[in-house]
Amino acid sequence: MIPVVLPTYGRADVAFERGEGAYLWSSDGRRFLDFGAGVAVTNLGHCHPKLVETLQNQAAKLWHVSNHYTITGQEKVAAKLVANSFADTVFFCNSGAEANECAIKMARRYQFTRGQGQRNQIICASGAFHGRTLGTIAAGGQEKYLEGFEPRLPGFVHVPFGNMNAMRDALSEHTAAILVEPVQGESGVIPGDPDYLRRLRAAADEFGALLVFDEVQTGMGRTAKLFAYEHAGVTPDIMSLAKGLGGGFPVGACLATEKAAAGMGAGTHGSTFGGNPLAMAVTESVLDCMLEAGFMDKVAANAALLRQRLEALCARFPAVIEEVRGLGMMIGLKCKGSNIEMVTRLRNNGLLLIPAGDNVARLLPPLIIGEAEIAEALTILEKTFAEVTP
Ligand SMILES: *Cc1c(COP(=O)(O)O)cnc(C)c1O
């Protein structure tokens, strides 16, 4: 008999009932150190007191009004995002896939508005992940997500991630935009070389295409900068955000320059729930926390400490871990054995990581971790590596 919840996920047999900071407690009373953060979502930890207070206060005032009216919270959050990014304007939605759908529509609309409607192709990277809607599985281009869901949406071309020659060969008078993740997440934590990202910017300009960064996972401090593009010193024309944006409250956003957004007038796009007062109140608090003086410096210092300790530990277990890679608080451990088995064993020992492609176990800890949580994670990793050492 089919379960009452559609069985689209392979779920671990554990249910959590309470969270605080970097810790989760399961219904059977066990405590876990959460270095997955709901896949890079609870970037400020579980039940951050400031976010709890904000949500409770907003819940007593106003939950939802239609986008037919002015939503003050949207204007406040958008102003903060604009003041702290490349962007001039923001569209609010509810998820990463939706943020990318907006980005794709905006790129096509930009070309259409300037009389270049034949430019409707989006060039993406192989191994990309942009979401699970019909549009974003076509953008991701991964067969495992497309199988059985034909016909696939046309208009997406794929080239190997990091290969500039292949990218330049694919650019043409049909290209609307280049769409990449600055660090590929789901396919195994693969950082784009800063020089590659800079050359994507130059090539997009040369060919009259827009540059779109999917920062759904890398954004909101995950790489120890508010946005990952800051590491490369180039800016996109359009950027999608979600995951960490609401600290656990569902919200997404598509940010753009005035030029890229020029075609998106009244009636071109919309969302019933997008940017509702509850989401905006929490998102404003998330931004306030991350923009506090010294916050990101502390994240960078702790990320460097975590990385250094991981490299030292993994060097002692070459038969278990092949490589440590990533950027900031987004770290992949490439496993020699099964990454799924590794994640399961770590969970049994009290540490939550997230599997990714290329046999990688991903560390996506909340950005608020300090020395104590890092030391505890390393102890559990060491114990687990010793268990599986052949
Ligand atoms: C998670 C993710 C998405 C999809 O986000 P949803 O909120 O699940 O729709 C898109 N792009 C990247 C890079 C992601 O990591």
The ligand as an SDF file (V2000), in Angstrom:
LIG
                    3D

 15 15  0  0  0  0  0  0  0  0999 V2000
   18.4250   23.4400   -3.3990 C   0  0  0  0  0  0  0  0  0  0  0  0
   18.8070   24.1140   -4.6620 C   0  0  0  0  0  0  0  0  0  0  0  0
   17.8310   24.5180   -5.5960 C   0  0  0  0  0  0  0  0  0  0  0  0
   16.3680   24.1950   -5.4380 C   0  0  0  0  0  0  0  0  0  0  0  0
   15.7730   24.8160   -4.3450 O   0  0  0  0  0  0  0  0  0  0  0  0
   14.2990   24.3720   -3.8870 P   0  0  0  0  0  0  0  0  0  0  0  0
   13.9840   25.3340   -2.7820 O   0  0  0  0  0  0  0  0  0  0  0  0
   14.3770   22.9600   -3.4320 O   0  0  0  0  0  0  0  0  0  0  0  0
   13.3960   24.5330   -5.0500 O   0  0  0  0  0  0  0  0  0  0  0  0
   18.2510   25.2130   -6.7090 C   0  0  0  0  0  0  0  0  0  0  0  0
   19.5530   25.4800   -6.9110 N   0  0  0  0  0  0  0  0  0  0  0  0
   20.5080   25.0950   -6.0450 C   0  0  0  0  0  0  0  0  0  0  0  0
   21.9300   25.4480   -6.3210 C   0  0  0  0  0  0  0  0  0  0  0  0
   20.1760   24.3890   -4.9030 C   0  0  0  0  0  0  0  0  0  0  0  0
   21.1280   23.9870   -4.0700 O   0  0  0  0  0  0  0  0  0  0  0  0
  1  2  1  0
  2  3  1  0
  2 14  2  0
  3  4  1  0
  3 10  2  0
  4  5  1  0
  5  6  1  0
  6  7  2  0
  6  8  1  0
  6  9  1  0
 10 11  1  0
 11 12  2  0
 12 13  1  0
 12 14  1  0
 14 15  1  0
M  END
$$$$
